[in-house]
């Protein structure tokens, strides 16, 4: 149980820390592509959630935590994958345009 909860919290935190590093050090296109990793992690959490529900009976709180982590990661990853380059350029002071 403890290992599962650590995994649920560790994946989103690890993704956010890596995302900040990619935002600072990568190009706009690299930042945008890193969003696909967020979608991949959300899909992995979804699979883990379904596997754990079959194998072990989870508490309602653990299920809610997994669902929240999945929704958060899939939302952030999808937005970043689609519009990450524009956000990266905007945050760098270039406005809402493609920057190289």
Helices and strands as residue ranges (DSSP letters): H 2-25, H 28-55, H 60-91
